[in-house]
C-alpha cells in the first residue's frame, strides 16, 4: 500500500497530520505501507527572504483576527499529539522551497527525521527555515555533511523534484494540506485522527482484495 502525503513545512496541521499518520501506522496490522511525502506550497508567492511573521499573519486575517485565535486550535491539537507549538517564538513567515529541497536531499533512512527536525526548528524554536544557514545546521544535526548540503542547496539541487510535486498536486486538484492519497484511489484531507486514518487503510486494503 502506498500513501502520498502532500504537506508544507510551515503548516502546523501538516505536522499534526504526520504525527496522526505515524500513530495509525503503529496500530496497522495489514500489508506493508510505503509513505511518500510530497511538497505543497501554502503560499508560493512568499519571496525568498520571507515576511515578518506577525505582520504576515495580521494581514492574512485582514487585521480582524487576534493572533492567538489563529494558534489556539493547532496548539491544542498538537499537545494531544505530543507536539509543542511555540508560535510566539516565530519571527519569519518563510518561503519553504529550500526546506523541501533539504528534505528531498536527505537519505531515505534520514528523511523523516530531517522533516521532523525542520518542523521542530520552526514551530518549537522559531528558527527561520527559509534561511540556508539554518537548514545546513539542521542537516548537520541529523548527521548530514554540512559542506555538501550547503553546496547542493546553493546550486538548487532537488528543486525540479520539489516543483514536480507541486505540479502533481495541481493536477490532482489538491488545494489544501495535509492531503493524503492512498493507492491513488482514496483520498482525505486535514489532520484526521488516527482512528479515521485506520478506517481508510482498511477500506483500501479491502478494495485491493476485491480487485
C-alpha positions in Angstrom: 0.0 0.0 0.0 1.3 3.5 -0.9 0.3 6.7 0.9 1.3 10.0 -0.6 1.2 12.9 1.7 1.2 16.5 0.4 2.5 18.9 3.1 4.2 22.2 3.7 6.9 22.7 6.3 5.3 25.9 7.6 1.9 24.2 8.1 1.1 23.3 11.7 -1.7 21.0 10.7 0.7 19.1 8.4 2.9 18.4 11.3 -0.1 17.2 13.4 -1.3 15.1 10.5 2.1 13.4 10.1 2.0 12.5 13.8 -1.5 11.1 13.5 -0.4 9.0 10.5 2.5 7.6 12.4 0.2 6.7 15.3 -2.2 5.0 12.9 0.6 3.0 11.2 1.8 1.9 14.6 -1.5 0.1 15.0 -1.8 -1.1 11.4 -1.6 -4.8 11.0 -2.3 -5.1 7.3 0.1 -5.1 4.4 3.3 -3.0 4.4 2.8 0.7 3.8 5.1 3.0 1.9 4.7 6.7 2.8 5.9 9.3 0.3 5.9 12.9 1.4 5.3 15.4 -1.4 5.7 19.2 -1.5 2.9 21.7 -1.4 3.2 25.4 -1.1 0.6 27.1 1.1 1.8 30.4 -0.3 4.1 30.2 -3.3 4.2 34.0 -3.6 6.3 34.4 -0.4 9.6 35.9 -1.5 12.9 34.1 -0.8 13.6 36.3 2.2 10.2 35.7 3.7 7.9 38.1 5.6 7.8 39.3 9.1 5.6 36.7 10.8 3.3 39.0 12.9 2.6 41.4 10.1 2.1 38.5 7.7 -0.5 36.8 10.0 -2.1 40.1 10.7 -2.6 40.7 7.0 -3.8 37.2 6.4 -6.6 37.7 8.9 -7.5 41.0 7.3 -6.5 42.8 10.5 -9.6 41.3 12.2 -8.3 38.0 13.7 -6.4 38.1 17.0 -3.1 36.2 16.8 -4.0 33.6 19.4 -7.2 32.8 17.6 -5.0 31.5 14.7 -2.9 29.4 17.1 -5.3 28.0 19.7 -6.6 25.1 17.7 -3.3 23.7 16.4 -1.6 24.4 19.8 -4.3 22.2 21.5 -4.3 19.5 18.8 -0.5 19.5 18.9 -0.5 19.0 22.6 -2.8 16.0 22.2 -0.5 14.5 19.6 2.6 15.1 21.8 3.8 18.1 19.8 4.9 21.5 21.0 4.0 24.7 19.2 5.6 27.9 20.3 4.1 30.3 17.8 5.3 33.2 19.9 8.9 32.3 19.0 8.3 32.6 15.2 9.7 35.8 13.7 9.7 34.9 10.0 7.0 33.6 7.6 9.4 31.7 5.4 9.5 30.7 1.8 9.6 26.9 2.3 11.2 25.9 -1.0 14.7 25.3 0.4 13.4 23.4 3.3 11.6 21.0 1.0 14.8 20.7 -1.1 16.7 19.7 2.1 14.2 17.0 2.9 14.5 15.7 -0.7 18.3 15.7 -0.3 18.2 13.6 2.9 19.0 9.9 2.5 15.8 7.8 2.6 16.6 6.4 6.1 17.0 10.0 7.5 14.2 11.7 5.6 11.5 11.6 8.2 13.9 12.6 10.9 15.0 15.6 8.9 11.4 16.5 8.2 10.6 16.3 11.9 13.6 18.4 12.6 12.5 21.1 10.2 9.1 21.2 11.7 10.5 21.4 15.2 13.0 24.1 14.3 10.2 26.3 13.0 7.3 25.6 15.3 9.2 25.0 18.6 12.3 27.2 18.3 11.2 29.9 15.8 14.2 29.3 13.5 13.9 30.7 10.0 13.6 27.5 7.8 13.9 29.7 4.7 17.5 30.5 5.6 20.3 28.5 4.0 22.4 28.6 7.2 19.6 27.3 9.4 18.9 24.5 7.0 22.6 23.5 6.9 22.6 23.5 10.7 19.5 21.2 10.7 21.2 18.9 8.3 24.4 18.7 10.4 22.3 18.0 13.5 20.9 15.0 11.6 24.3 13.6 10.5 24.3 15.0 7.0 27.5 16.5 5.6 27.3 20.3 6.1 29.5 21.4 3.2 27.8 19.0 0.8 24.4 20.2 1.8 25.3 23.8 1.6 26.8 23.4 -1.9 23.8 21.4 -3.2 21.2 23.8 -1.8 23.1 26.8 -3.1 23.0 25.0 -6.5 19.3 24.5 -6.2 19.6 20.7 -6.1 16.3 18.8 -5.9 14.4 22.0 -6.9 13.0 20.3 -10.0 11.8 17.4 -7.9 10.1 19.7 -5.4 8.4 21.7 -8.2 7.2 18.4 -9.8 5.4 17.5 -6.6 3.7 20.9 -6.7 2.6 20.4 -10.3 1.3 16.9 -9.4 -0.7 18.4 -6.6 -2.2 20.9 -9.0 -3.1 18.1 -11.5 -4.7 16.1 -8.7 -6.8 19.1 -7.5 -5.1 19.4 -4.1 -6.0 22.9 -2.7 -5.0 22.5 0.9 -2.8 20.4 3.1 -2.2 18.0 4.7 -3.7 15.9 1.9 -3.4 12.1 1.9 -3.7 9.9 -1.2 -3.9 6.1 -0.7 -3.1 3.9 -3.7 -4.1 6.8 -6.0 -7.7 5.6 -5.3 -8.8 7.1 -1.9 -8.0 10.5 -0.5 -8.7 12.6 2.5 -7.6 16.0 3.8 -6.8 17.5 7.1 -5.1 16.3 10.3 -7.6 13.5 10.8 -7.4 11.4 13.9 -5.6 8.0 13.8 -8.8 6.0 14.1 -10.2 7.6 10.9 -6.9 7.0 9.1 -7.0 3.4 10.1 -10.6 3.1 8.6 -9.3 4.5 5.3 -6.4 2.0 5.3 -8.8 -0.9 6.0 -11.1 0.3 3.1 -8.1 0.5 0.8 -7.0 -3.0 1.8 -10.5 -4.4 1.2 -10.6 -2.8 -2.2 -7.3 -4.3 -3.2 -8.5 -7.7 -2.1 -11.6 -7.4 -4.3 -9.7 -6.3 -7.4 
